Amino acid sequence: MNRIILLLIFLIGQGAWAQTTAPTKREVIGRDIGQLKGIKISGRIIDAISGEALIGATVTVPELDVTKITDNNGSFELILDRAEYTIQFRYVGYETIDYPITAVGDGRMSIRMLQEDFQLDDVVIFGRDPEKNIRSTDMGAINLNMNTIRELPPFLGEIDIVRSLATLPGVSQVGEASSG
């Protein structure tokens, strides 16, 4: 029985697991064994809903002016001294997380990020050919409001604005077998 309790204490002390949102108070990362320098904080950043790794997310420690980028597995690694830090996790299209920690020993974090909701008002695309002598480029402009975008045909379940532009009059695409 003592071995089981000792094993549980050992496993709990090995790492800290982060929540979807940042904690309100500073979280202690690692097991305190008196380590002052070279504390290794590693972790993985994933999408909170799908569980997919977020490749290329930034992990920043503003106090040290250190920024790391997650690898193909969404993993990162920081080497810190024993101190208090606020780690920032950022990814395009996702909410930024400021995560206050106290690094006391080697530890592991698992960060779940939520997508950020935003709405576009209009999409305006202008085309200009500097080689031709044209007085006005207004004839090459296409204005799409949100109602027009909603009416575009979906591709793989979602509206793809770039693919939908190919269906508009006067727009042609060059395929792989075409010359041009």
Order of alpha helices (4+ residues) and beta strands (2+ residues): alpha-beta-beta-beta-beta-beta-beta-beta-beta-beta-beta-alpha-alpha
